[in-house]
Every structure is written in structure tokens, then in C-alpha cells.
Amino acid sequence: MSFEKNASAGYLANHMARLFAAGLQRRIKPLGLAPGQFAALLALWEKEGRTQKELVQLLDIEQATLANTLARMERDGLIHRRASEEDGRVQEIFLTDRARSLEAPAKDAALATNAEALEGFSDSERDQFLAFMRRAVAGLQKNQDR
């Protein structure tokens, strides 16, 4: 069997992810944000005070990658860390007022990117596509643990 990139789920998913990231970057760059920061911000907008360990698990990214992202976010005035009241050895991560003020425009940028990607889909096609993507992600995650 020959390899056809347009028939490869992995190739198409990777290509789509790059295009999504580029579209999001184009929209959030004027806000002073980078796509790598967006996932961490989403998690913190949902619940502040998460630890780095919690974010690594929640976002399913490497510890070193998140550490670098958080360092940049702290440098850029988006987050600050403080010792946990329960365990002073643990640092909890909180948003700055600047990061809180960017929530609505950043989420709008992501929604616009999604809308652009799915504009040719009917509502039922969009729902089915997203369901298929969730199943593919779940299958890969399940087999990753082996």
C-alpha cells in the first residue's frame, strides 16, 4: 500500500493543527499573546491557582515545555506565582489583571479561527466532525498509556 498524504489521518491532523495555530497566532499576536500561551491561559481563566503539575496533566504537554511557557508568561506580565497556603513548597499560578482583560478578545480570536475552519460545514457535519476528532484523540490517548 502506498502512502498518500491526503488519505493519512496523521498528516491531515498535523496540517490542520498548523493551520489552526497560524490562524490563531495571526489573531492573538496583536494582543501580545502566543499560541503556546493560549492553552495555559484557557486553563487559568477556568480556574486560577492551579499548580504547574496540574497544568502539565490537564494540558497533556511536557513539563519542560510548560516551564518555559510559564516563564515567558511571567516575564510578559500575564501570570504571577505564589506559595500554596496548604504546602509552601508548591507554587500556585494566578493571572494578572492584564491577562484577565485579554480573556474575551483572545477567546473571540479562537472562535473566529474555528468559524473560519468550519465555515463550509453544516451544523450536523460540524458536530459529527468534532465527535470524530474526540474519538481519535481518545484512541490515541488510550494507546499512549501502553
QUITAWO-V489683 format. One record per helix or strand of 2 or more residues. SS is the DSSP state (2 for helix, 1 for strand). FROM is the first residue (numbers start at 0). LEN is the number of residues. If there is no record, write none. Layout:
ss=[SS/SS]
from=[FROM/FROM]
len=[LEN/LEN]
This chain:
ss=[2/2/2/1/2/2/1/1/2/2/2]
from=[4/8/34/49/51/62/78/90/96/102/122]
len=[3/23/12/2/8/13/5/5/5/16/22]
